Amino acid sequence: MTKDYGRPANADENRALVKSRLDELVDGNGPRETLTVDWRGTPKHLDVIQMPVGNLHFNPATHRVRAQRSYDAHRDELLEVDPWSSGSQAYLDSLLKAQPSDPSRRDPEFNELAESLSEYGQSEPGLVTHDGVLVNGNTRRAALLEIHGPNHPMRVAVLPASCDWQDIADIELSLQLRKEHRRDYSYINRLLAVQELVDAGAPLATIAATFRTTAARCRQDQWVLSCIEAMIARSDVDGARLSLISFEEHQEKLRELHRAYEKLQATNPEKAELLLESRMTAIILGFSKTDVRLIEPGFENQYLSAVLPADGAPKAAGGGVVIPGLGRSVKQESRSLVKAKALTDAALRARMVTSGVPDAVQSDSGPDLAKLRSAMDSAIERAGRDSRVRKRKQAAPKRLLDATADVNECVTDLAQSRATQSLDEEAFDDALLDLRKSLEALARETRKTVKDPGDGASWLLEEFGKGF
């Protein structure tokens, strides 16, 4: 259920000001600017007025900074308790100006927005309740406040007086999460918004339409968010945990992980879990997308185990789990999977330590981040070398398979040309002569390269390798 954040202290003052300015529009004879929004399932045309930017309030429920609020746990708690205080509003202001992946830094996209507003003014109105709470335009308000101060007017469309917090959540999602908007929501905030709609009972097809995507992508978003939340829970060091922001810049890696996991899980669930743990360890340690791709089934046993430092190679428990009262045991996870999970946990805790956990807990956090990263780097380098060798070995056979497919298509084209008598026979004959030259060259290289010809190579040498 959507949280009710109550009303700002100046809500009655804003209601009176909004009413007077809407009345002025009704009494006036000039053109009226309107904005159309989805209001409780139907389009509604809203009048646009001007309000002093200082009278308005940032929306404490905005999805734009939902994940970033956890950057400062104390200020986030105050925001939840008293969203309209100057401190809480200032915290929202700072997050709206910050980089989604690092709220300690100013977002270049915000600077671009501020420059545009300074030079050209508002191109689109914001959206506000009668109480003065911005449903759309929070970032624009932050920029206008910074550029012009609290008395500067901001154009806003006014929602019906009966608007409640559920309406605010629904309208914000329908407006803000579409791709045509200037400053898109960050990846993690998008995942949170999808899950919020799922929890509210919205069908996946409806959610997909809201985000202008597919139901399959929404299911992928749910899987990724649940995976991230599990990793955060496993990062616990004396009650401190990683935040959602820690995963903000890993969108493509997480999506590729999901695709690889789903494909493998259908045939070998255990290998899928091993792949998940190894790739998540690499993601946590900050490896690039191309590096993470090199982690394939068998990576942990084939490459990683041999290079782990002594304190980074957890020992797996053996045996099974005994069912009380029955005297029977159920097989536990394999030793490889237990070790892989322990390594991921060690990486999570090490990352947590470097994120600001007090020094007192560092001695109990397992191997440090540098040692783990060095081991993973060495394993990925070895996997990369082997991958390049495999690709070189497979390059020639793959090209022949592609050529075979082209020849098969040529057979179809010939049959079709026979029916229409449209074959250019001279060009076809020239192409065959070129093909023969290519096959002769291939036969020469095959004789030099293949030490023990099989049936295919023997046929090639017999047919096209004569005379050399």
Buried (B, 14 or more C-beta within 10 A) or exposed (E): EBEEBEBBEBBEEBBEBBEEBBEEBEEEEEEEEEBEBBBEEEEBEBBBBEBBBBBBBBBBBBBBBBBBBBBBEEBBEBBEEBBBBEEBBEBBBBBBBBBBBBBEEEBEBBEEBBEBBEEEEBEBBBBBBBBBBBBBBBBBBBBBBBEBEEEBEBBBBBBEEEBEBBBBBBBBBBBBBEEEEEBBBBBBBBBBBBBBBBEEEBEBEEBBBBBEBEBEBBBBBBBBBEBBBEBBEBBBBEEBBBBBBBBBBBBEBBBBBBEBBEEBBEEEEBBBBBBBBBBBBBBBBEBEEEBBBBBBBBBBBBBBBEBBEEEBBBEBEEEEEEEEEEEEEEEBBEEBBBBBBBBBBBBBBBBBBEBEBEEEBBEEBBBBBEBBBBBBBBBBBBBBEBBEEEEEEEEEEEEEEEBEEEEEEEEEEEEEBEEEEEEEEEEEEEEEEEEEEEBBEBBBEBBEEBEEBEEEBEEBBEEBBEEE
